[in-house]
Amino acid sequence: MKELLRSTDPTIIAFASALLEGEDIDCFQMDVNMSVLEGGIGIFPRRLMVRADDYDDALMVMRDNEIPLGR
């Protein structure tokens, strides 16, 4: 798995996930449960991971839709 994007905004992660699923690219959200440790204030970014084989295609989807990668 490779990190595609990182964001503290859950709406960006949800939108990116929906776009990737629409292109039949599997993705996995990491650090979703960090809100338990941070108290729900959103300071720890979430990461969206994709398979290494799908990374280039997923990157193109993000760039085409002007989604900031947060890196």
ZAGUKE-645672 format. One line per 8 residues: number of its first residue (from 1); for each residue x, z, y of C-alpha. Coordinates in Angstrom, 1 decimal, padded with zeros to 4 digits, m for minus. Example, Ala and Ser with C-alpha at 12.3 -4.5 7.8 and 13.67 -1.06 7.14 Angstrom:
2
1	012.3:007.8:m004.5  013.7:007.1:m001.1
***
This chain:
71
1	000.0:000.0:000.0  001.1:m000.7:003.5  m000.1:000.8:006.8  m002.1:m001.8:008.8  m003.2:000.3:011.7  m003.2:003.9:013.1  m005.8:005.3:015.5  m007.4:008.5:016.6
9	m010.6:006.5:017.3  m012.8:006.6:014.2  m014.9:003.6:015.6  m011.8:001.3:015.5  m011.1:002.4:011.9  m014.7:001.8:010.9  m014.8:m001.6:012.6  m011.5:m002.7:011.1
17	m012.7:m001.6:007.7  m015.9:m003.6:008.0  m014.0:m006.7:009.1  m011.6:m006.5:006.2  m014.4:m006.0:003.7  m016.1:m009.0:005.1  m012.9:m011.0:004.3  m012.7:m009.5:000.8
25	m009.6:m007.5:001.6  m009.6:m004.0:000.1  m008.6:m001.2:002.4  m008.2:002.6:002.2  m008.5:005.2:005.0  m005.9:007.9:004.9  m005.9:011.2:006.8  m009.7:011.3:007.1
33	m009.8:015.0:006.2  m007.2:016.1:008.7  m010.0:017.1:011.0  m010.3:020.2:008.9  m006.8:021.2:009.9  m007.1:020.2:013.5  m010.5:021.7:014.2  m012.2:018.3:014.7
41	m010.6:017.5:018.1  m009.1:014.2:017.0  m005.4:014.6:017.7  m004.1:013.4:014.3  m004.4:009.6:013.9  m006.1:008.1:010.8  m004.4:005.3:009.0  m005.8:002.2:007.4
49	m003.9:001.0:004.4  m004.1:m002.4:002.6  m002.4:m003.8:m000.5  001.0:m005.3:000.2  m000.2:m008.7:m001.0  m003.1:m008.6:001.5  m001.1:m007.3:004.5  m000.4:m010.7:006.2
57	m004.1:m011.8:005.9  m005.3:m008.4:007.1  m002.9:m008.5:010.1  m004.3:m011.9:011.0  m007.8:m010.5:010.9  m006.8:m007.6:013.2  m005.1:m010.0:015.7  m008.0:m012.5:015.7
65	m010.3:m009.6:016.6  m007.9:m008.1:019.2  m007.8:m004.7:017.4  m004.9:m002.6:018.5  m002.6:m001.6:015.7  m001.5:001.7:017.3  002.1:001.4:016.4
***
